[in-house]
């Protein structure tokens, strides 16, 4: 029996190893051929080279999406339930009602948070300005078709970046609705799901009964993080979906560790397989817990799992031990193999076309800085406590140890790639794991001791809430805290929107008065094909900030140089000022300013120059 089991598992891994080896060998051959053929291929700057790159990227990504879809469908098929098993649990609307009755304060907190997210939200975000233009170009008649702007941002970059699924949640949402406020409601639902899943995981990890008000504590800690405000009060960052996939993966992985059922195993692989394609280094978050489990199991630190010993490797018992080992760690081996999948996907989808294109790597000239907030040190402190405890008292490794290790590695990789800033949206996965560590420490280590001293679970919960609020208050004494991030985002949104509306009013009134409407713009997220063509103008003029040269890019005499005329409008919707004009800016009269606190949101009108004496 053991021999047949080992044989079957050997066949599966031999098939997987053979496929990966063939793809790896093909990638190596393609790399060597490309290095030798760069001079004979069309220049990537020529029309033939651009077409070659475009068709390669589209074809390779289409094949990858098909394979990814087949893998997900296959795992779902593998996880199908027993036909005789009846689904249990309440319908979703009853679960929502039960959640509201059990956690009214948390529900009110999320309602207020959602209102703050939705209030003032519109499509005038960086990046989204370009993506949204393609949604409304065809009178909303091209639903369920690929949006080139979304595809170009993630799959046609050729600068060694790799996040093919980033922003594709917005891509799918755009098929159903063009209302950005609805997208924001979906984002709020994602945030609620992350918090609920985090609460569920901590409850299952805790050795005793969960601490009272645990969900409220998790909600306060996560919702007040600057990175949460940065990521969820905008719609353009993939970390939202990455953290959701990480939490769903963690809960399913824990279920698989406890029950070993095929449904949990398949869902674990599905969430990992999807999540690791939202960011280059996301693979560290998903693979590290499995690697930690394998290493701890080999060291005998996981109860019920076979350890690696000399006795186990003796010839008479070797086959039986290998069969048991493959059966015990099959999920960890499959999760770990995703690292190979990511490497192969990166080579074919990003490295080879980027090598041909010859563009430098993204952020290759940036100076990387470490701007660590207190939450960065929480996973490190947690791991230090756990290692000390395991060395002194023994015990088993648990899932949170692997998640914390993954968060530390993720932060290190983030620092190596672009630098680490604790208040940035990029730090969101690290700060999520920090909240998990704090929540576990509270419910497993601190709350039980406090309850014995205070004699009341309610008093302990009150101490926890007060301590949480105090922690948040201290965090808001430093720069780039949650409120500063959110207020800054809302101010930028309001300034962009009101400036656009004022430009529309001025150009319309000028046109009605019978005068020419000439609009001058400089470097901006807004361009002729990014909403500027919706203004009422006769000429759209680009002012080059490097040469101070004016040229007509749309309208009368398109393509010719231009000299500003009295009454021309100079607009600054989104960028940080027009200081490059120097004294030339004195030739313009300011006719609109959103606020003195921001450098953008300005409209100027060219003055009539005084006659020469």
C-alpha atoms as one frame of an Amber mdcrd trajectory, in Angstrom:
protein
   0.000   0.000   0.000   2.762   2.427   0.940   4.658   1.551  -2.203   1.633
   2.235  -4.437   1.013   5.544  -2.616   4.614   6.563  -3.023   4.508   5.528
  -6.678   1.412   7.633  -7.396   2.844  10.668  -5.656   6.187  10.172  -7.391
   4.361  10.143 -10.729   2.595  13.426  -9.947   5.795  15.140  -8.867   7.730
  13.605 -11.768   5.139  15.031 -14.174   5.324  18.438 -12.470   9.114  18.370
 -12.410   9.270  17.387 -16.081   6.914  20.168 -17.135   8.763  22.829 -15.153
  12.101  21.546 -16.402  10.912  21.726 -20.010   9.594  25.272 -19.546  12.785
  26.279 -17.768  14.949  24.813 -20.517  12.861  26.569 -23.157  13.227  29.852
 -21.260  16.997  29.379 -21.103  17.149  28.682 -24.834  14.960  31.725 -25.549
  17.203  33.908 -23.381  20.407  32.743 -25.099  18.832  33.147 -28.546  17.584
  36.636 -27.691  21.011  37.752 -26.494  22.554  36.631 -29.784  19.756  37.985
 -31.965  19.214  41.469 -30.520  21.137  43.078 -33.389  19.216  41.196 -36.069
  15.749  41.814 -34.634  13.843  45.032 -35.432  14.590  47.913 -33.123  12.080
  47.972 -30.257  11.587  51.702 -31.044  10.555  50.995 -34.641   6.995  50.260
 -35.686   7.948  46.635 -36.456   9.593  46.267 -33.053   6.619  47.782 -31.249
   4.275  45.452 -33.119   6.480  42.472 -32.262   6.488  43.395 -28.577   2.765
  44.050 -28.547   1.842  40.740 -30.150   4.272  38.796 -27.963   2.919  40.373
 -24.782  -0.696  39.876 -25.766  -0.160  36.260 -26.877   1.933  35.268 -23.850
  -0.463  36.886 -21.388  -3.493  35.354 -23.120  -1.919  31.905 -22.825  -1.045
  32.595 -19.189  -4.609  33.725 -18.390  -5.986  30.582 -20.025  -3.638  28.378
 -17.998  -4.459  30.275 -14.807  -8.184  29.897 -15.469  -7.793  26.186 -16.177
  -5.787  25.738 -12.970  -8.453  27.508 -10.893 -11.277  25.529 -12.530  -9.349
  22.302 -12.018  -8.815  23.058  -8.333 -12.490  23.935  -7.928 -13.398  20.641
  -9.580 -11.000  18.829  -7.254 -12.650  20.499  -4.266 -16.215  19.612  -5.253
 -18.325  18.534  -2.321 -19.783  15.107  -1.701 -23.174  15.003  -3.493 -24.742
  13.631  -0.341 -23.411  16.453   1.790 -25.979  19.158   2.403 -24.770  22.744
   2.716 -24.951  24.114   6.212 -24.983  27.636   7.483 -27.370  30.543   7.220
 -28.106  32.517   4.039 -25.900  35.563   3.561 -28.610  38.063   4.534 -29.227
  36.250   7.817 -25.512  36.102   8.483 -25.357  39.869   7.947 -28.230  40.413
  10.376 -26.569  38.160  12.929 -23.303  40.045  12.492 -25.084  43.342  13.114
 -26.736  42.047  16.296 -23.521  40.553  17.670 -21.199  43.446  16.738 -23.244
  46.678  16.570 -20.287  48.948  17.367 -18.144  47.376  14.654 -21.012  47.668
  12.174 -21.462  51.366  12.982 -17.703  51.863  12.669 -17.686  50.321   9.217
 -20.715  52.315   8.120 -18.971  55.538   9.131 -15.749  54.391   7.469 -17.584
  53.510   4.244 -19.342  56.876   4.187 -15.948  58.572   4.525 -14.557  56.444
   1.690 -17.451  57.144  -0.667 -17.963  60.822   0.173 -16.373  63.026  -2.486
 -15.097  60.037  -4.475 -14.803  60.467  -8.239 -12.658  59.215 -11.090 -10.075
  62.001 -10.808  -7.262  59.899  -9.357  -3.740  59.503 -10.708  -3.650  56.527
 -13.104  -7.446  56.263 -12.979  -7.640  59.420 -15.101  -6.172  57.428 -17.975
  -7.970  54.170 -17.281 -11.375  55.799 -16.941 -11.187  57.579 -20.278 -11.459
  54.292 -22.147 -14.557  53.301 -20.174 -16.696  56.232 -21.341 -15.254  56.639
 -24.845 -17.821  54.371 -26.511 -21.006  55.544 -24.815 -20.825  52.565 -22.404
 -21.695  50.177 -25.247 -18.544  48.027 -25.069 -19.260  46.159 -21.864 -17.417
  42.876 -21.280 -14.616  43.870 -23.635 -10.982  44.265 -22.718  -9.975  47.793
 -21.736  -6.653  48.595 -23.357  -5.691  51.080 -20.630  -5.962  48.454 -17.878
  -4.144  45.847 -19.960  -1.351  48.239 -20.934  -0.716  49.271 -17.329   0.008
  45.733 -16.143   0.755  43.496 -19.130   2.519  45.744 -21.654   5.019  47.610
 -19.472   8.323  45.934 -20.436  10.258  47.490 -17.533  10.841  44.287 -15.564
   7.725  44.833 -13.455   5.442  41.865 -12.797   1.908  42.287 -11.508  -0.385
  41.032 -14.318  -3.519  40.836 -12.114  -3.067  44.254 -10.497  -6.041  46.596
 -11.109  -7.935  43.880 -12.944 -10.629  43.962 -10.249 -11.384  47.503 -11.438
 -11.238  46.231 -15.005 -13.966  43.693 -14.257 -16.032  46.232 -12.282 -15.938
  48.592 -15.270 -17.848  45.983 -17.269 -20.831  46.309 -14.951 -20.849  49.945
 -13.862 -19.038  53.166 -14.651 -19.910  54.695 -11.275 -16.730  54.987  -9.263
 -18.705  55.282  -6.025 -19.947  51.732  -6.609 -16.331  50.638  -7.045 -15.575
  52.272  -3.712 -18.445  50.370  -2.066 -16.922  47.138  -3.361 -13.570  48.242
  -1.942 -15.222  48.860   1.438 -16.729  45.369   1.291 -13.238  43.968   0.626
 -11.935  45.778   3.692 -14.765  44.402   5.830 -14.031  40.899   4.545 -10.342
  41.288   5.463 -11.230  42.291   9.031 -13.785  39.499   9.444 -11.332  36.899
   8.103  -8.596  38.237  10.393 -10.945  37.881  13.369 -11.844  34.357  12.302
  -8.189  33.353  12.006  -7.208  34.745  15.423 -10.168  33.042  17.078  -9.042
  29.700  15.665  -5.402  30.261  16.522  -6.113  31.226  20.131  -5.622  28.374
  22.591  -8.565  29.396  24.777 -11.816  31.270  24.274 -11.371  34.480  22.261
 -11.114  37.739  24.122 -14.196  39.881  24.255 -14.371  42.746  21.728 -11.622
  41.122  19.672 -13.279  42.100  16.388 -13.499  45.723  17.525  -9.810  45.758
  18.447  -8.795  44.307  15.075 -11.041  46.800  13.282  -9.611  49.797  15.125
  -6.014  48.733  14.588  -6.364  47.970  10.892  -8.668  50.826   9.910  -6.405
  53.400  11.586  -3.252  52.288   9.769  -1.919  54.945   7.356  -1.368  52.304
   4.697  -5.036  51.274   4.954  -6.170  54.843   4.389  -3.686  55.228   1.540
  -4.816  52.030  -0.228  -8.554  51.950   0.440  -9.420  55.641   0.087  -8.110
  55.342  -3.464  -8.832  52.661  -6.032  -5.552  52.347  -7.872  -3.474  50.093
  -5.626  -3.256  46.314  -5.935  -2.498  45.887  -2.225  -6.247  45.905  -1.539
  -6.793  42.643  -3.380  -3.431  41.266  -2.249  -4.348  41.575   1.438  -7.779
  40.064   0.787  -6.198  37.066  -0.960  -3.658  36.735   1.862  -6.360  36.615
   4.540  -8.509  34.154   2.580  -5.410  32.011   1.979  -4.528  32.093   5.682
  -7.993  31.014   6.830  -8.224  28.232   4.238  -4.681  27.078   5.014  -5.486
  26.866   8.712  -8.628  24.848   7.914  -6.542  22.544   5.745  -3.988  22.075
   8.534  -6.750  21.197  10.974  -9.013  19.031   8.821  -6.959  18.012   5.821
 -10.045  18.003   3.575  -9.579  18.501  -0.135 -11.840  21.538  -0.314  -9.699
  23.558   2.087  -6.533  22.434   0.324  -7.853  23.444  -3.075  -9.100  26.825
  -1.850  -5.729  27.442  -0.217  -3.977  26.873  -3.527  -6.520  28.977  -5.429
  -6.092  32.021  -3.190  -2.309  31.664  -3.273  -2.252  31.187  -7.041  -4.360
  34.298  -7.607  -2.775  36.449  -4.912   0.847  36.025  -5.909   0.201  37.622
  -9.332  -0.883  40.956  -7.837   2.691  41.998  -7.000   6.185  40.760  -7.793
   7.148  39.936  -4.215   3.722  38.691  -3.114   4.995  35.143  -3.514   6.945
  35.619  -0.254   3.709  36.098   1.680   2.208  32.845   0.426   5.208  30.525
   0.112   6.986  31.411   3.363   4.340  29.879   5.713   4.570  26.604   3.800
   8.384  26.628   3.890   8.338  27.400   7.621   5.990  24.436   8.112   8.295
  22.132   6.136  11.379  23.230   8.057   9.653  23.072  11.434   8.200  19.683
  10.596  11.610  18.326   9.621  12.945  19.614  12.968  10.136  17.847  14.833
   8.428  21.093  15.900   4.962  20.194  14.580   2.920  17.685  16.483   1.582
  14.822  14.378   3.925  15.507  11.465   6.885  13.242  10.598  10.287  14.612
  11.535  13.478  14.107   9.556  15.695  11.722  11.510  18.491   9.332  10.666
  16.336   6.422  11.769  13.612   7.414   9.319  16.062   7.356   6.424  17.262
   3.804   7.092  16.606   1.512   4.150  13.981  -0.831   5.752  11.732   2.075
   6.789  12.608   4.558   4.085   9.654   3.885   1.758   7.126   3.969   4.578
   8.570   7.226   5.885   8.598   8.821   2.399   4.966   7.819   1.872   3.951
   9.302   5.200   6.033  12.418   4.566   4.465  13.034   1.126   1.013  12.491
   2.544   1.618  14.824   5.494   3.262  17.681   3.600   1.607  17.461   0.198
  -0.118  20.849   0.574   3.083  22.567   1.671   4.932  21.042  -1.277   2.309
  22.299  -3.720   2.348  25.777  -2.192   6.147  25.848  -2.293   6.101  24.802
  -5.951   4.280  28.055  -6.729   7.650  29.773  -6.375   8.788  27.927  -9.487
   5.540  28.875 -11.231   6.106  32.563 -10.475   9.713  32.474 -11.661   8.736
  30.844 -14.963   5.829  33.241 -15.463   8.090  36.207 -14.748  10.689  35.060
 -17.271   8.177  34.605 -20.085   5.816  37.489 -19.320   8.219  40.178 -18.168
  11.953  39.437 -18.307  12.290  38.360 -21.962  10.218  41.215 -23.465  11.867
  43.733 -21.119  15.302  42.473 -22.175  14.372  42.982 -25.817  12.901  46.414
 -25.145  16.036  47.543 -23.339  14.283  49.806 -20.865  15.824  50.206 -17.436
  14.082  48.601 -14.490  11.322  50.506 -12.778  12.644  52.729  -9.956  16.202
  51.750 -10.855  17.429  55.299 -10.225  15.577  55.867  -6.965  17.353  56.256
  -3.642  15.875  53.658  -1.327  15.138  54.727   2.202  13.895  52.928   5.268
  11.098  54.888   6.896   9.943  52.396   9.488   6.884  52.987  11.623   6.314
  51.141  14.937   4.167  48.528  13.225   7.111  47.251  11.200   8.812  46.057
  14.372   5.769  44.153  15.637   6.301  41.035  13.436   9.979  41.076  14.386
   9.128  41.341  18.090   6.524  38.589  17.760   9.010  36.268  16.058  11.595
  37.030  18.739   9.140  36.103  21.500   8.039  32.953  19.703  11.603  31.761
  19.030  12.558  32.388  22.647   9.494  30.514  23.883  10.084  27.561  21.582
  13.726  27.289  22.634  12.915  27.484  26.341   9.616  25.621  26.597   9.303
  23.707  23.358   6.004  23.500  21.532   4.793  23.538  17.940   5.148  26.063
  15.172   1.835  27.650  14.177   0.551  29.392  11.074   1.049  32.900  12.445
   4.779  32.210  12.784   4.965  31.579   9.050   2.839  34.631   8.223   5.033
  36.859  10.367   8.170  35.467   8.741   6.648  36.135   5.339   5.804  39.711
   6.335   9.384  40.346   7.462  10.775  38.959   4.206   8.216  40.972   2.245
   9.289  44.176   4.003  12.927  43.382   3.284  12.223  42.702  -0.391  10.188
  45.894  -0.600  13.122  47.843   0.792  15.503  46.292  -1.728  13.193  47.051
  -4.669  11.793  50.532  -3.959  12.511  51.339  -0.324  10.239  50.867   2.665
   7.872  53.566   3.906   5.587  52.556   6.756   2.801  54.959   5.811   2.735
  53.902   2.153   0.114  51.680   0.571   2.910  49.198  -0.218   3.311  48.428
   3.495  -0.311  47.269   3.854   0.427  43.481   3.916   3.093  44.035   6.596
   0.752  46.137   8.703  -2.016  43.561   8.325   0.249  40.851   9.755   1.277
  43.262  12.528  -2.403  43.596  13.467  -2.712  39.792  13.501   0.305  39.549
  15.799  -1.106  42.171  18.181  -4.534  40.540  18.191  -3.082  37.109  18.936
  -0.807  38.479  21.652  -3.815  40.165  23.257  -6.189  37.216  23.159  -3.625
  34.488  23.966  -1.130  36.173  26.296  -2.402  39.446  27.728  -6.180  39.211
  28.089  -6.214  35.944  30.111  -3.819  37.413  32.684  -5.783  40.652  32.899
  -9.050  38.775  33.292  -7.694  36.864  36.255  -6.600  40.115  37.901  -9.652
  42.208  37.046 -12.123  39.375  37.473 -14.261  40.548  34.569 -14.090  39.943
  30.824 -15.907  43.231  30.214 -13.335  45.228  32.165 -10.556  43.468  30.263
 -12.213  44.348  26.959 -12.516  47.981  28.068  -8.810  48.061  28.915  -8.053
  46.640  25.475 -10.188  49.234  23.679  -8.715  52.101  25.702  -5.186  50.827
  25.054  -5.977  50.512  21.336  -7.310  54.075  21.193  -4.220  55.264  23.058
  -1.971  53.493  20.558  -3.821  55.175  17.685  -3.542  58.577  19.394   0.218
  58.159  19.768   0.542  57.151  16.099  -1.219  60.359  15.094   1.516  62.458
  16.720   3.898  61.701  13.840   3.815  62.840  10.223   1.979  60.921   7.504
  -0.496  59.428   9.956  -3.879  58.082   8.933  -5.756  61.390   9.162  -3.072
  63.286   7.255  -3.110  60.683   4.506  -6.903  60.695   4.166  -7.275  64.481
   4.393  -4.538  64.904   1.797  -6.262  62.467  -0.563  -9.652  64.099  -0.143
  -8.165  67.575  -0.640  -6.487  66.469  -3.849  -9.697  64.916  -5.123 -11.678
  68.075  -4.362  -9.072  70.375  -5.933  -8.932  68.381  -9.158 -12.704  68.182
  -9.490 -13.407  71.842  -8.746 -10.620  72.995 -11.061 -11.966  70.863 -13.926
 -15.467  72.234 -13.332 -14.172  75.808 -13.307 -12.265  75.262 -16.575 -15.436
  73.911 -18.161 -17.357  77.006 -17.011 -14.720  79.511 -18.189 -14.220  77.892
 -21.602 -17.964  77.624 -22.179 -18.590  81.273 -21.240 -15.656  82.428 -23.372
 -16.960  80.488 -26.372 -20.438  82.001 -25.931 -18.946  85.485 -25.902 -17.565
  84.896 -29.390 -13.874  84.914 -28.467 -11.296  82.237 -29.303 -10.700  79.673
 -26.589  -7.080  78.594 -26.354  -6.161  76.310 -23.458  -2.509  75.876 -22.477
  -1.461  72.913 -20.333   1.864  71.464 -19.250   2.996  68.098 -17.850  -0.080
  66.502 -16.314  -2.101  63.357 -15.841  -4.607  65.071 -18.148  -3.785  64.970
 -21.861  -5.605  65.480 -25.182  -6.843  61.882 -25.073  -7.296  61.969 -21.318
 -10.330  64.224 -20.879  -8.784  67.526 -22.014 -10.497  66.975 -25.372 -13.818
  67.371 -23.568 -13.248  71.074 -22.933 -14.647  73.737 -25.281 -11.566  75.115
 -27.032 -10.299  76.205 -30.407  -6.703  75.255 -29.674  -5.162  72.971 -27.099
  -1.566  74.043 -26.547   1.173  72.077 -24.779   3.825  73.975 -22.849   7.000
  71.893 -22.656   8.458  72.374 -19.130  11.963  71.548 -20.376  12.149  74.024
 -23.270   9.283  76.465 -22.485   8.106  75.865 -26.055   4.425  76.179 -26.936
   2.925  73.844 -29.556  -0.650  73.189 -30.709  -1.565  69.534 -30.046  -5.253
  69.734 -30.982  -7.552  72.146 -32.777  -6.719  74.916 -35.247  -3.197  74.691
 -36.737  -2.499  71.408 -34.974   1.203  70.565 -34.955   2.455  74.147 -35.274
   4.325  76.294 -32.791   2.305  78.815 -30.868   2.730  82.199 -29.223   0.388
  82.964 -26.289  -2.306  85.517 -27.049  -4.190  87.813 -24.639  -7.026  85.873
 -23.036  -5.414  82.415 -23.385  -5.953  80.118 -20.403  -3.066  78.386 -18.624
  -4.384  75.511 -16.497  -2.760  73.587 -13.656  -5.206  70.881 -12.568  -3.046
  68.344 -10.813   0.699  69.005 -10.806   2.735  70.871  -8.223   3.134  74.351
  -9.622   4.492  76.293 -12.586   7.767  77.443 -11.075   9.699  76.421 -14.201
   8.219  79.487 -15.977  10.099  81.849 -13.692   9.378  85.511 -14.410   7.327
  84.493 -17.455   4.508  83.557 -15.090   4.076  87.301 -14.428   2.636  87.560
 -17.931  -0.367  85.579 -16.659  -3.110  86.781 -14.343  -4.443  84.287 -11.822
  -8.213  83.928 -12.259  -8.813  80.874 -10.026  -7.088  79.251  -7.083  -8.517
  76.291  -5.222  -6.575  76.861  -2.017  -3.366  78.362  -0.736  -2.562  75.034
   0.931  -2.018  73.159  -2.346   0.176  74.046  -5.310  -2.196  72.690  -7.933
  -5.723  73.802  -8.770  -4.833  77.087 -10.516  -6.103  78.819 -13.666  -4.337
  81.777 -15.282  -5.200  84.085 -18.156  -2.523  85.587 -20.415  -2.332  89.364
 -20.054  -2.154  91.835 -22.903   1.524  92.728 -23.142   2.301  96.468 -22.819
   3.108  98.205 -26.074   6.791  98.796 -26.756   7.906 102.388 -26.302
